[in-house]
Amino acid sequence: MTRLTTRDWAALVLVIVGGLNWGLIGLFSFDLVAAIFGTMSWLARLVYLLVAASALHLAYLAPKLSRGEHH
């Protein structure tokens, strides 16, 4: 069985948050991250960058998980 690290779980949570935020943008033109942290404030930009980095991490991790290689 493949075990996820804390970093893997954090990446998964951030990608889910990012996906939900994009869903809100698409459905209601409402950017929750901007509403919480301010439009393109440094905190909002940090959240967007962390979501993007998490997506890259999961894109790298997914093939390994499918082969059961992750430790």
PDB file of N, CA, C and O in Angstrom, chain B, residues numbered from 101:
ATOM      1  N   MET B 101       0.841  -1.187   0.000  1.00  0.00           N
ATOM      2  CA  MET B 101       0.000   0.000   0.000  1.00  0.00           C
ATOM      3  C   MET B 101       0.883   1.247   0.000  1.00  0.00           C
ATOM      4  O   MET B 101       1.881   1.311   0.718  1.00  0.00           O
ATOM      5  N   THR B 102       0.517   2.207  -0.788  1.00  0.00           N
ATOM      6  CA  THR B 102       1.264   3.443  -0.911  1.00  0.00           C
ATOM      7  C   THR B 102       0.799   4.431   0.155  1.00  0.00           C
ATOM      8  O   THR B 102      -0.399   4.652   0.327  1.00  0.00           O
ATOM      9  N   ARG B 103       1.750   5.018   0.864  1.00  0.00           N
ATOM     10  CA  ARG B 103       1.424   5.991   1.902  1.00  0.00           C
ATOM     11  C   ARG B 103       1.750   7.394   1.417  1.00  0.00           C
ATOM     12  O   ARG B 103       2.797   7.629   0.814  1.00  0.00           O
ATOM     13  N   LEU B 104       0.848   8.315   1.685  1.00  0.00           N
ATOM     14  CA  LEU B 104       1.077   9.708   1.324  1.00  0.00           C
ATOM     15  C   LEU B 104       1.778  10.420   2.473  1.00  0.00           C
ATOM     16  O   LEU B 104       1.493  10.174   3.645  1.00  0.00           O
ATOM     17  N   THR B 105       2.700  11.306   2.112  1.00  0.00           N
ATOM     18  CA  THR B 105       3.397  12.100   3.113  1.00  0.00           C
ATOM     19  C   THR B 105       2.545  13.314   3.473  1.00  0.00           C
ATOM     20  O   THR B 105       1.525  13.590   2.842  1.00  0.00           O
ATOM     21  N   THR B 106       2.984  14.023   4.490  1.00  0.00           N
ATOM     22  CA  THR B 106       2.297  15.260   4.877  1.00  0.00           C
ATOM     23  C   THR B 106       2.299  16.245   3.721  1.00  0.00           C
ATOM     24  O   THR B 106       1.301  16.924   3.481  1.00  0.00           O
ATOM     25  N   ARG B 107       3.406  16.329   3.007  1.00  0.00           N
ATOM     26  CA  ARG B 107       3.496  17.227   1.844  1.00  0.00           C
ATOM     27  C   ARG B 107       2.497  16.815   0.770  1.00  0.00           C
ATOM     28  O   ARG B 107       1.866  17.673   0.153  1.00  0.00           O
ATOM     29  N   ASP B 108       2.346  15.509   0.540  1.00  0.00           N
ATOM     30  CA  ASP B 108       1.380  15.032  -0.450  1.00  0.00           C
ATOM     31  C   ASP B 108      -0.045  15.417  -0.057  1.00  0.00           C
ATOM     32  O   ASP B 108      -0.821  15.866  -0.901  1.00  0.00           O
ATOM     33  N   TRP B 109      -0.392  15.243   1.221  1.00  0.00           N
ATOM     34  CA  TRP B 109      -1.727  15.603   1.700  1.00  0.00           C
ATOM     35  C   TRP B 109      -1.963  17.103   1.594  1.00  0.00           C
ATOM     36  O   TRP B 109      -3.053  17.536   1.219  1.00  0.00           O
ATOM     37  N   ALA B 110      -0.942  17.901   1.925  1.00  0.00           N
ATOM     38  CA  ALA B 110      -1.069  19.359   1.822  1.00  0.00           C
ATOM     39  C   ALA B 110      -1.307  19.758   0.366  1.00  0.00           C
ATOM     40  O   ALA B 110      -2.136  20.620   0.076  1.00  0.00           O
ATOM     41  N   ALA B 111      -0.572  19.122  -0.540  1.00  0.00           N
ATOM     42  CA  ALA B 111      -0.751  19.412  -1.965  1.00  0.00           C
ATOM     43  C   ALA B 111      -2.155  19.041  -2.413  1.00  0.00           C
ATOM     44  O   ALA B 111      -2.790  19.785  -3.161  1.00  0.00           O
ATOM     45  N   LEU B 112      -2.633  17.905  -1.962  1.00  0.00           N
ATOM     46  CA  LEU B 112      -3.979  17.471  -2.328  1.00  0.00           C
ATOM     47  C   LEU B 112      -5.035  18.450  -1.829  1.00  0.00           C
ATOM     48  O   LEU B 112      -5.950  18.807  -2.571  1.00  0.00           O
ATOM     49  N   VAL B 113      -4.916  18.880  -0.594  1.00  0.00           N
ATOM     50  CA  VAL B 113      -5.873  19.850  -0.028  1.00  0.00           C
ATOM     51  C   VAL B 113      -5.834  21.164  -0.805  1.00  0.00           C
ATOM     52  O   VAL B 113      -6.880  21.729  -1.121  1.00  0.00           O
ATOM     53  N   LEU B 114      -4.627  21.653  -1.115  1.00  0.00           N
ATOM     54  CA  LEU B 114      -4.517  22.916  -1.843  1.00  0.00           C
ATOM     55  C   LEU B 114      -5.090  22.817  -3.251  1.00  0.00           C
ATOM     56  O   LEU B 114      -5.707  23.767  -3.732  1.00  0.00           O
ATOM     57  N   VAL B 115      -4.899  21.695  -3.912  1.00  0.00           N
ATOM     58  CA  VAL B 115      -5.468  21.536  -5.254  1.00  0.00           C
ATOM     59  C   VAL B 115      -6.989  21.461  -5.178  1.00  0.00           C
ATOM     60  O   VAL B 115      -7.673  21.984  -6.057  1.00  0.00           O
ATOM     61  N   ILE B 116      -7.524  20.827  -4.155  1.00  0.00           N
ATOM     62  CA  ILE B 116      -8.981  20.797  -3.977  1.00  0.00           C
ATOM     63  C   ILE B 116      -9.506  22.207  -3.728  1.00  0.00           C
ATOM     64  O   ILE B 116     -10.511  22.608  -4.314  1.00  0.00           O
ATOM     65  N   VAL B 117      -8.830  22.962  -2.861  1.00  0.00           N
ATOM     66  CA  VAL B 117      -9.227  24.352  -2.602  1.00  0.00           C
ATOM     67  C   VAL B 117      -9.184  25.158  -3.907  1.00  0.00           C
ATOM     68  O   VAL B 117     -10.102  25.924  -4.202  1.00  0.00           O
ATOM     69  N   GLY B 118      -8.124  24.979  -4.672  1.00  0.00           N
ATOM     70  CA  GLY B 118      -8.010  25.688  -5.948  1.00  0.00           C
ATOM     71  C   GLY B 118      -9.120  25.303  -6.919  1.00  0.00           C
ATOM     72  O   GLY B 118      -9.673  26.156  -7.613  1.00  0.00           O
ATOM     73  N   GLY B 119      -9.441  24.013  -6.962  1.00  0.00           N
ATOM     74  CA  GLY B 119     -10.514  23.558  -7.844  1.00  0.00           C
ATOM     75  C   GLY B 119     -11.871  24.123  -7.443  1.00  0.00           C
ATOM     76  O   GLY B 119     -12.669  24.531  -8.286  1.00  0.00           O
ATOM     77  N   LEU B 120     -12.110  24.135  -6.129  1.00  0.00           N
ATOM     78  CA  LEU B 120     -13.368  24.720  -5.651  1.00  0.00           C
ATOM     79  C   LEU B 120     -13.423  26.217  -5.941  1.00  0.00           C
ATOM     80  O   LEU B 120     -14.478  26.742  -6.296  1.00  0.00           O
ATOM     81  N   ASN B 121     -12.301  26.901  -5.793  1.00  0.00           N
ATOM     82  CA  ASN B 121     -12.265  28.334  -6.094  1.00  0.00           C
ATOM     83  C   ASN B 121     -12.563  28.579  -7.573  1.00  0.00           C
ATOM     84  O   ASN B 121     -13.319  29.489  -7.915  1.00  0.00           O
ATOM     85  N   TRP B 122     -11.962  27.760  -8.456  1.00  0.00           N
ATOM     86  CA  TRP B 122     -12.250  27.907  -9.884  1.00  0.00           C
ATOM     87  C   TRP B 122     -13.706  27.597 -10.192  1.00  0.00           C
ATOM     88  O   TRP B 122     -14.303  28.218 -11.071  1.00  0.00           O
ATOM     89  N   GLY B 123     -14.279  26.637  -9.473  1.00  0.00           N
ATOM     90  CA  GLY B 123     -15.700  26.350  -9.653  1.00  0.00           C
ATOM     91  C   GLY B 123     -16.569  27.541  -9.278  1.00  0.00           C
ATOM     92  O   GLY B 123     -17.532  27.864  -9.973  1.00  0.00           O
ATOM     93  N   LEU B 124     -16.218  28.192  -8.168  1.00  0.00           N
ATOM     94  CA  LEU B 124     -16.959  29.398  -7.765  1.00  0.00           C
ATOM     95  C   LEU B 124     -16.806  30.517  -8.788  1.00  0.00           C
ATOM     96  O   LEU B 124     -17.758  31.243  -9.074  1.00  0.00           O
ATOM     97  N   ILE B 125     -15.608  30.647  -9.334  1.00  0.00           N
ATOM     98  CA  ILE B 125     -15.382  31.666 -10.367  1.00  0.00           C
ATOM     99  C   ILE B 125     -16.231  31.362 -11.592  1.00  0.00           C
ATOM    100  O   ILE B 125     -16.878  32.253 -12.142  1.00  0.00           O
ATOM    101  N   GLY B 126     -16.227  30.096 -12.021  1.00  0.00           N
ATOM    102  CA  GLY B 126     -16.984  29.706 -13.208  1.00  0.00           C
ATOM    103  C   GLY B 126     -18.482  29.815 -13.035  1.00  0.00           C
ATOM    104  O   GLY B 126     -19.186  30.242 -13.950  1.00  0.00           O
ATOM    105  N   LEU B 127     -18.976  29.434 -11.873  1.00  0.00           N
ATOM    106  CA  LEU B 127     -20.423  29.438 -11.656  1.00  0.00           C
ATOM    107  C   LEU B 127     -20.976  30.806 -11.272  1.00  0.00           C
ATOM    108  O   LEU B 127     -22.046  31.204 -11.733  1.00  0.00           O
ATOM    109  N   PHE B 128     -20.237  31.523 -10.423  1.00  0.00           N
ATOM    110  CA  PHE B 128     -20.795  32.742  -9.845  1.00  0.00           C
ATOM    111  C   PHE B 128     -19.933  33.988 -10.044  1.00  0.00           C
ATOM    112  O   PHE B 128     -20.272  35.057  -9.538  1.00  0.00           O
ATOM    113  N   SER B 129     -18.834  33.864 -10.770  1.00  0.00           N
ATOM    114  CA  SER B 129     -17.872  34.968 -10.921  1.00  0.00           C
ATOM    115  C   SER B 129     -17.425  35.477  -9.545  1.00  0.00           C
ATOM    116  O   SER B 129     -17.264  36.680  -9.338  1.00  0.00           O
ATOM    117  N   PHE B 130     -17.230  34.542  -8.613  1.00  0.00           N
ATOM    118  CA  PHE B 130     -16.835  34.889  -7.253  1.00  0.00           C
ATOM    119  C   PHE B 130     -15.514  34.203  -6.917  1.00  0.00           C
ATOM    120  O   PHE B 130     -15.431  32.975  -6.887  1.00  0.00           O
ATOM    121  N   ASP B 131     -14.495  35.002  -6.668  1.00  0.00           N
ATOM    122  CA  ASP B 131     -13.168  34.499  -6.319  1.00  0.00           C
ATOM    123  C   ASP B 131     -13.037  34.528  -4.797  1.00  0.00           C
ATOM    124  O   ASP B 131     -12.816  35.586  -4.207  1.00  0.00           O
ATOM    125  N   LEU B 132     -13.173  33.367  -4.168  1.00  0.00           N
ATOM    126  CA  LEU B 132     -13.137  33.275  -2.711  1.00  0.00           C
ATOM    127  C   LEU B 132     -11.782  33.692  -2.150  1.00  0.00           C
ATOM    128  O   LEU B 132     -11.715  34.354  -1.114  1.00  0.00           O
ATOM    129  N   VAL B 133     -10.711  33.310  -2.821  1.00  0.00           N
ATOM    130  CA  VAL B 133      -9.371  33.681  -2.346  1.00  0.00           C
ATOM    131  C   VAL B 133      -9.224  35.200  -2.330  1.00  0.00           C
ATOM    132  O   VAL B 133      -8.730  35.767  -1.355  1.00  0.00           O
ATOM    133  N   ALA B 134      -9.647  35.851  -3.393  1.00  0.00           N
ATOM    134  CA  ALA B 134      -9.575  37.311  -3.448  1.00  0.00           C
ATOM    135  C   ALA B 134     -10.492  37.949  -2.417  1.00  0.00           C
ATOM    136  O   ALA B 134     -10.160  38.986  -1.843  1.00  0.00           O
ATOM    137  N   ALA B 135     -11.641  37.334  -2.181  1.00  0.00           N
ATOM    138  CA  ALA B 135     -12.576  37.876  -1.189  1.00  0.00           C
ATOM    139  C   ALA B 135     -11.985  37.794   0.219  1.00  0.00           C
ATOM    140  O   ALA B 135     -12.211  38.683   1.039  1.00  0.00           O
ATOM    141  N   ILE B 136     -11.239  36.744   0.498  1.00  0.00           N
ATOM    142  CA  ILE B 136     -10.652  36.572   1.830  1.00  0.00           C
ATOM    143  C   ILE B 136      -9.387  37.407   2.001  1.00  0.00           C
ATOM    144  O   ILE B 136      -9.217  38.073   3.023  1.00  0.00           O
ATOM    145  N   PHE B 137      -8.503  37.377   1.015  1.00  0.00           N
ATOM    146  CA  PHE B 137      -7.178  37.983   1.161  1.00  0.00           C
ATOM    147  C   PHE B 137      -6.996  39.298   0.418  1.00  0.00           C
ATOM    148  O   PHE B 137      -5.981  39.971   0.602  1.00  0.00           O
ATOM    149  N   GLY B 138      -7.960  39.676  -0.418  1.00  0.00           N
ATOM    150  CA  GLY B 138      -7.828  40.901  -1.219  1.00  0.00           C
ATOM    151  C   GLY B 138      -7.404  40.553  -2.636  1.00  0.00           C
ATOM    152  O   GLY B 138      -6.653  39.606  -2.867  1.00  0.00           O
ATOM    153  N   THR B 139      -7.901  41.339  -3.571  1.00  0.00           N
ATOM    154  CA  THR B 139      -7.602  41.086  -4.979  1.00  0.00           C
ATOM    155  C   THR B 139      -6.117  41.273  -5.243  1.00  0.00           C
ATOM    156  O   THR B 139      -5.578  42.373  -5.111  1.00  0.00           O
ATOM    157  N   MET B 140      -5.484  40.208  -5.607  1.00  0.00           N
ATOM    158  CA  MET B 140      -4.057  40.142  -5.943  1.00  0.00           C
ATOM    159  C   MET B 140      -3.162  40.736  -4.853  1.00  0.00           C
ATOM    160  O   MET B 140      -2.114  41.310  -5.150  1.00  0.00           O
ATOM    161  N   SER B 141      -3.580  40.596  -3.592  1.00  0.00           N
ATOM    162  CA  SER B 141      -2.699  40.955  -2.479  1.00  0.00           C
ATOM    163  C   SER B 141      -1.569  39.926  -2.438  1.00  0.00           C
ATOM    164  O   SER B 141      -1.630  38.907  -3.125  1.00  0.00           O
ATOM    165  N   TRP B 142      -0.559  40.188  -1.647  1.00  0.00           N
ATOM    166  CA  TRP B 142       0.557  39.233  -1.598  1.00  0.00           C
ATOM    167  C   TRP B 142       0.094  37.903  -1.008  1.00  0.00           C
ATOM    168  O   TRP B 142       0.630  36.857  -1.373  1.00  0.00           O
ATOM    169  N   LEU B 143      -0.889  37.919  -0.104  1.00  0.00           N
ATOM    170  CA  LEU B 143      -1.411  36.660   0.445  1.00  0.00           C
ATOM    171  C   LEU B 143      -2.199  35.874  -0.606  1.00  0.00           C
ATOM    172  O   LEU B 143      -2.061  34.656  -0.713  1.00  0.00           O
ATOM    173  N   ALA B 144      -3.014  36.575  -1.370  1.00  0.00           N
ATOM    174  CA  ALA B 144      -3.769  35.902  -2.427  1.00  0.00           C
ATOM    175  C   ALA B 144      -2.810  35.318  -3.462  1.00  0.00           C
ATOM    176  O   ALA B 144      -2.990  34.188  -3.916  1.00  0.00           O
ATOM    177  N   ARG B 145      -1.794  36.090  -3.829  1.00  0.00           N
ATOM    178  CA  ARG B 145      -0.807  35.585  -4.797  1.00  0.00           C
ATOM    179  C   ARG B 145      -0.074  34.373  -4.244  1.00  0.00           C
ATOM    180  O   ARG B 145       0.225  33.436  -4.983  1.00  0.00           O
ATOM    181  N   LEU B 146       0.217  34.388  -2.946  1.00  0.00           N
ATOM    182  CA  LEU B 146       0.875  33.247  -2.313  1.00  0.00           C
ATOM    183  C   LEU B 146      -0.017  32.007  -2.387  1.00  0.00           C
ATOM    184  O   LEU B 146       0.463  30.915  -2.690  1.00  0.00           O
ATOM    185  N   VAL B 147      -1.302  32.172  -2.113  1.00  0.00           N
ATOM    186  CA  VAL B 147      -2.227  31.043  -2.204  1.00  0.00           C
ATOM    187  C   VAL B 147      -2.250  30.498  -3.632  1.00  0.00           C
ATOM    188  O   VAL B 147      -2.177  29.286  -3.832  1.00  0.00           O
ATOM    189  N   TYR B 148      -2.352  31.382  -4.621  1.00  0.00           N
ATOM    190  CA  TYR B 148      -2.375  30.938  -6.016  1.00  0.00           C
ATOM    191  C   TYR B 148      -1.082  30.202  -6.375  1.00  0.00           C
ATOM    192  O   TYR B 148      -1.120  29.181  -7.061  1.00  0.00           O
ATOM    193  N   LEU B 149       0.056  30.715  -5.915  1.00  0.00           N
ATOM    194  CA  LEU B 149       1.335  30.053  -6.196  1.00  0.00           C
ATOM    195  C   LEU B 149       1.434  28.692  -5.507  1.00  0.00           C
ATOM    196  O   LEU B 149       1.951  27.740  -6.090  1.00  0.00           O
ATOM    197  N   LEU B 150       0.943  28.595  -4.273  1.00  0.00           N
ATOM    198  CA  LEU B 150       0.955  27.319  -3.568  1.00  0.00           C
ATOM    199  C   LEU B 150       0.042  26.297  -4.246  1.00  0.00           C
ATOM    200  O   LEU B 150       0.375  25.114  -4.314  1.00  0.00           O
ATOM    201  N   VAL B 151      -1.099  26.750  -4.743  1.00  0.00           N
ATOM    202  CA  VAL B 151      -1.993  25.851  -5.474  1.00  0.00           C
ATOM    203  C   VAL B 151      -1.310  25.364  -6.748  1.00  0.00           C
ATOM    204  O   VAL B 151      -1.380  24.177  -7.068  1.00  0.00           O
ATOM    205  N   ALA B 152      -0.660  26.249  -7.469  1.00  0.00           N
ATOM    206  CA  ALA B 152       0.040  25.860  -8.695  1.00  0.00           C
ATOM    207  C   ALA B 152       1.184  24.881  -8.396  1.00  0.00           C
ATOM    208  O   ALA B 152       1.352  23.887  -9.101  1.00  0.00           O
ATOM    209  N   ALA B 153       1.964  25.163  -7.356  1.00  0.00           N
ATOM    210  CA  ALA B 153       3.057  24.261  -6.981  1.00  0.00           C
ATOM    211  C   ALA B 153       2.497  22.904  -6.558  1.00  0.00           C
ATOM    212  O   ALA B 153       3.088  21.866  -6.854  1.00  0.00           O
ATOM    213  N   SER B 154       1.368  22.914  -5.874  1.00  0.00           N
ATOM    214  CA  SER B 154       0.733  21.659  -5.464  1.00  0.00           C
ATOM    215  C   SER B 154       0.264  20.856  -6.665  1.00  0.00           C
ATOM    216  O   SER B 154       0.397  19.633  -6.686  1.00  0.00           O
ATOM    217  N   ALA B 155      -0.276  21.526  -7.652  1.00  0.00           N
ATOM    218  CA  ALA B 155      -0.712  20.839  -8.873  1.00  0.00           C
ATOM    219  C   ALA B 155       0.476  20.191  -9.573  1.00  0.00           C
ATOM    220  O   ALA B 155       0.376  19.060 -10.050  1.00  0.00           O
ATOM    221  N   LEU B 156       1.600  20.902  -9.637  1.00  0.00           N
ATOM    222  CA  LEU B 156       2.801  20.322 -10.242  1.00  0.00           C
ATOM    223  C   LEU B 156       3.292  19.120  -9.440  1.00  0.00           C
ATOM    224  O   LEU B 156       3.697  18.110 -10.015  1.00  0.00           O
ATOM    225  N   HIS B 157       3.255  19.228  -8.124  1.00  0.00           N
ATOM    226  CA  HIS B 157       3.674  18.113  -7.268  1.00  0.00           C
ATOM    227  C   HIS B 157       2.793  16.894  -7.511  1.00  0.00           C
ATOM    228  O   HIS B 157       3.303  15.782  -7.646  1.00  0.00           O
ATOM    229  N   LEU B 158       1.479  17.088  -7.568  1.00  0.00           N
ATOM    230  CA  LEU B 158       0.574  15.961  -7.790  1.00  0.00           C
ATOM    231  C   LEU B 158       0.709  15.398  -9.205  1.00  0.00           C
ATOM    232  O   LEU B 158       0.549  14.194  -9.405  1.00  0.00           O
ATOM    233  N   ALA B 159       1.001  16.246 -10.178  1.00  0.00           N
ATOM    234  CA  ALA B 159       1.231  15.760 -11.544  1.00  0.00           C
ATOM    235  C   ALA B 159       2.475  14.864 -11.582  1.00  0.00           C
ATOM    236  O   ALA B 159       2.509  13.876 -12.316  1.00  0.00           O
ATOM    237  N   TYR B 160       3.488  15.212 -10.795  1.00  0.00           N
ATOM    238  CA  TYR B 160       4.696  14.394 -10.694  1.00  0.00           C
ATOM    239  C   TYR B 160       4.408  13.105  -9.913  1.00  0.00           C
ATOM    240  O   TYR B 160       4.929  12.042 -10.249  1.00  0.00           O
ATOM    241  N   LEU B 161       3.589  13.207  -8.888  1.00  0.00           N
ATOM    242  CA  LEU B 161       3.315  12.088  -7.992  1.00  0.00           C
ATOM    243  C   LEU B 161       2.355  11.065  -8.589  1.00  0.00           C
ATOM    244  O   LEU B 161       2.492   9.873  -8.313  1.00  0.00           O
ATOM    245  N   ALA B 162       1.406  11.485  -9.384  1.00  0.00           N
ATOM    246  CA  ALA B 162       0.349  10.605  -9.883  1.00  0.00           C
ATOM    247  C   ALA B 162       0.871   9.354 -10.595  1.00  0.00           C
ATOM    248  O   ALA B 162       0.402   8.257 -10.292  1.00  0.00           O
ATOM    249  N   PRO B 163       1.816   9.470 -11.523  1.00  0.00           N
ATOM    250  CA  PRO B 163       2.306   8.247 -12.177  1.00  0.00           C
ATOM    251  C   PRO B 163       2.976   7.283 -11.194  1.00  0.00           C
ATOM    252  O   PRO B 163       2.853   6.066 -11.332  1.00  0.00           O
ATOM    253  N   LYS B 164       3.684   7.831 -10.206  1.00  0.00           N
ATOM    254  CA  LYS B 164       4.329   6.980  -9.202  1.00  0.00           C
ATOM    255  C   LYS B 164       3.293   6.254  -8.359  1.00  0.00           C
ATOM    256  O   LYS B 164       3.457   5.075  -8.045  1.00  0.00           O
ATOM    257  N   LEU B 165       2.226   6.956  -7.992  1.00  0.00           N
ATOM    258  CA  LEU B 165       1.167   6.327  -7.203  1.00  0.00           C
ATOM    259  C   LEU B 165       0.480   5.214  -7.987  1.00  0.00           C
ATOM    260  O   LEU B 165       0.131   4.176  -7.426  1.00  0.00           O
ATOM    261  N   SER B 166       0.291   5.432  -9.270  1.00  0.00           N
ATOM    262  CA  SER B 166      -0.385   4.425 -10.089  1.00  0.00           C
ATOM    263  C   SER B 166       0.452   3.160 -10.228  1.00  0.00           C
ATOM    264  O   SER B 166      -0.082   2.073 -10.445  1.00  0.00           O
ATOM    265  N   ARG B 167       1.783   3.311 -10.099  1.00  0.00           N
ATOM    266  CA  ARG B 167       2.680   2.152 -10.164  1.00  0.00           C
ATOM    267  C   ARG B 167       3.032   1.627  -8.782  1.00  0.00           C
ATOM    268  O   ARG B 167       3.709   0.605  -8.664  1.00  0.00           O
ATOM    269  N   GLY B 168       2.577   2.319  -7.723  1.00  0.00           N
ATOM    270  CA  GLY B 168       2.864   1.908  -6.355  1.00  0.00           C
ATOM    271  C   GLY B 168       4.298   2.147  -5.935  1.00  0.00           C
ATOM    272  O   GLY B 168       4.821   1.414  -5.097  1.00  0.00           O
ATOM    273  N   GLU B 169       4.959   3.173  -6.506  1.00  0.00           N
ATOM    274  CA  GLU B 169       6.368   3.430  -6.232  1.00  0.00           C
ATOM    275  C   GLU B 169       6.619   4.458  -5.153  1.00  0.00           C
ATOM    276  O   GLU B 169       7.761   4.596  -4.714  1.00  0.00           O
ATOM    277  N   HIS B 170       5.618   5.182  -4.704  1.00  0.00           N
ATOM    278  CA  HIS B 170       5.829   6.288  -3.776  1.00  0.00           C
ATOM    279  C   HIS B 170       6.130   5.775  -2.380  1.00  0.00           C
ATOM    280  O   HIS B 170       5.555   4.781  -1.936  1.00  0.00           O
ATOM    281  N   HIS B 171       7.044   6.464  -1.684  1.00  0.00           N
ATOM    282  CA  HIS B 171       7.402   6.078  -0.304  1.00  0.00           C
ATOM    283  C   HIS B 171       7.145   7.225   0.612  1.00  0.00           C
ATOM    284  O   HIS B 171       7.377   7.118   1.816  1.00  0.00           O
TER     285      HIS B 171
END
